[in-house]
């Protein structure tokens, strides 16, 4: 059975049936409507007769819907098993959500079974009954009592009671009738197959709810955004649990698929293709190179062409897929789906308590972001990248190219990215300045100049790096026929020409001498003269901006014979031209303020010779045009220099570097799809929370990834992939935009940018967008701080802790704890802690961090308390919660359900007698394979019947025996060799 058939408890739910939406649900008005169940009812049985009269039945009820068109049964829900009770009351209810095409005429069939041999998962039929939804709604007190008919249709096997769910005082029910905690060794599961998976997700909207009456579905439908554009195919389940004061709480789980599972990777693939094609074009535009460098360039372009072709094929395959919104685990090694995250789902647990504030708890579940198709024979990204970087210097010698450190290549990518953003922005701001001048608007002129000055100064600071000059010199030496001036130096080969790079002392001084509101350093006449002769100026301003410190400076070629002042001149001309523009604007404003004291014509003659003194636009046009030309000249030179640096990176890493880049692209694609899903879910949930929105734009959100991977075998490679993928998410920012229309297609998040920096734009309907803070509406980038904590919990982790190495897990937890601590420090400095959510258990966050830090450094096997505390801190900090294992099924389900029950106990007073029963209900269809290692840190109760020793000792014994056998064989061989010699 595929993961595509999701299961809630025992129930096997056909996703296509549940996703069938009536017409009109996609209308713009409905997009802002939260979906809550229309019909919910509980079940109980009386006087059940088991097949053997000497025992009481282990009862469960399967619920099916009779399709009125096709006249066949469709499985819809199933209760948990109540053991040894002839009058069972089931805590798992039945829900027909608003998306389900139910009507008053819908027929529901209830079938009661006796699960008498659970080890073989067999069951016997006891009886069945049928009713319509209209029967339930018309019944007195909305309660039906139906006779169960046996297989012959004659005998009565007892009765089943159907009650529409109500909240309030608990009805008088015999305690034995309910059946509280069941001994763990008597727990039962029903066959779910290898890919069985429990409910794990839902939408994200906070809705007030009234639950004291039978209708219990009064909703504020005007002010709550829905996740409909991004989330689909809801699978719902409802429970009722008893509180410590003998009242009922209503608990709903709703899992949904996320359309971003496919849309984000497809957008990323398009961006990867676009970036690599642009890189190929940049390499072509480097101009003529010597034969050695030209051959390297051709080989690199061939490699890029292979990646582009591969990505285009993958994108074409993904475009053929329709209807599916997630990738099941059985497809994790499928090449065409390697960019798609595994089992990405969202879940919300909504809790409604009598006379208490309702609450909801969200979580995103996803398989570990990893390159499953490529395999883990050589390890994951973290290990391979470290080894590759250590070997790259030898690669550079073998391929006779220049070695640049990772810091240098990262800087080159940053310069290229910044230039691509700032150059068109500076051009646009310059045009705005001319427009303000044409309108003779002094305030508009001042504002436009300030923006132009800020962006131009940012542009200049980006290029004040010695790497740009050094790369230009190296590129000059790579031209055909290059000969040094002293005839002693040969063309650059293998990074042989090395020198020392000096650093200017006044590093923090701005290269722009004039700013709005300050007196420029040049007079009007002088500045105009400078602008007119800026190309021929030999004056350098290398001391104005300074340089950034570089590592591995001895690896960068430095050519004293080349004209070192060329780049300084070009670079400084931008600042000089900006000074000219500033001086001219100041002069125009002074002229406007002192109209009664006109400037003498003779003074203006040296400045403006052919324009009307009153025409601001014409006076500003020459310096502004020259500024744009200088910026373009700088961009052209710097772009070639940085492209040459990246050529070295690509040339000395053939083919390993390209394979690593593909692996990194795959892992990042899966991680970003999950992050975007979680961000959208959290944003929709907090749309009306002013404290949350304030935190969002002032600091950003923490995204806590909980991993349950073991540090054994190939899961080590998965964890190494996941570490790098989560770390790469630091390069991502989010922006909230106003959607063009309310159509679903216009409400889909969009990804833009390049590998070193991506922006995810989240469109919102106009009415919702208008309610946001001004900073968010203005497009301020919103940051996310990803942290990863891993604790292996299965039997393989037991082997790793006793015979292997868990240093990877320890390093990951320590490093990410420090990041989480730094985030909290920043948050506490910028946002009042009153903005954070309130919980019943008000443990101080600082105290929780201290406890987490202690657990991170404590040597304790399978210390799941690390995950508990990290998850608690995340919720307290308004963060986004993720849970992952290999495929986001068994281990993930265990973690989610245990966390949900702990929240019910700690925050909503779930009766201790119902804790294990509630856990059983939520896990009732979970397979046993990975269960056995989880403990409740506070209750101290194992959550499963199989102790860890049952998994571990046979394997350990086998390993020890194998080692002894090998030792015996070696000793025997040595003895025989010694004997015959």
Buried (B, 14 or more C-beta within 10 A) or exposed (E): BEBBBBBBBBBBBBBEBBBEBEEEEEEEEBBBBBBBBBBBBBBBBBEBBBEEEEEBBBBBBBBBBBBEEEEEBBBBBBBBBBBBBBBBBBBBBBBBBBBBBBEEEBBBBBBBBBBBEBEEEEBEEBBBBBBBBEBBEEBEEBBBEBEBBBEEEEEEBBBBBBBBBBBEEBEEEEEEBBBBBBEBEEBBBBEBEEBBBBBBBBBBBBBEBEBEEBEBBBBEBEBBBBBBBBBBBBBBBBBBBBBEEEBBBBBBBBBBBBBBBBBBBBBBBBBBBEBBEEBBEBBEEBEEBBEBBBBBBEBBBEBBEBBBEBBEEBBEEBEEBEEBBBBBBBBBEBEBBBBBBBBBBBBBBBBBBBEBEBBBBBBBBBBBBBBBBBEBEEBBBBBBBEEBEEBBBEBBEEBBBBBBBEBBBEBBBBBBBBBBBBBEBBBEBBBBBBBBBBEBBBEBBBBBBBBBBBBBBBBBBBBBBBBBBBBBBBBBBBBEEBEBEEEEBEBBBBBEBEBEBEEBEEEEBBBBBBBBEEEBEBEBBBBBBBBEEBEEEEEBBBEBBBBBEBEEBEBBBBBEBBEBBBBBBBBBBBBBBBBBBBBBBBBBBEBEEEEEEEBEEEEBEEBBEEBEBEBBBBBBBBBBBBBBBBBEBBBEBBBBBBBBBBBBBBBBBBEBBBBBBBBBBBBBBBBBBBBBBBBBBBBBBBBBBEBBBBBBBBBBBBBBBBBBBBBBEBBBBBBBBBBBBBBBBEBBBBBBBBBEEBBBEBBBBBBEBBBBBBBBBBBBBEEBBEBBBEBBBEEBEBBBBBBBBBBBBBBBBBBBBEEBEBEBBBEBBEBBBEBBBEBBEBBBEEBEEEBBEEBEEEEEBEEBBEBBBEBBEEEEBBBBBBBBBBBBBBBBBBBBBBBBBBBBBBBBBBBBBBBBBBBBBBBBBBBEEBBBBBBBBBBBBBBEBBBBBBBBBEBEBBBBBBEBEEBBEEEBEEEEEEEEEEEEEEEEEEEEEEEEE
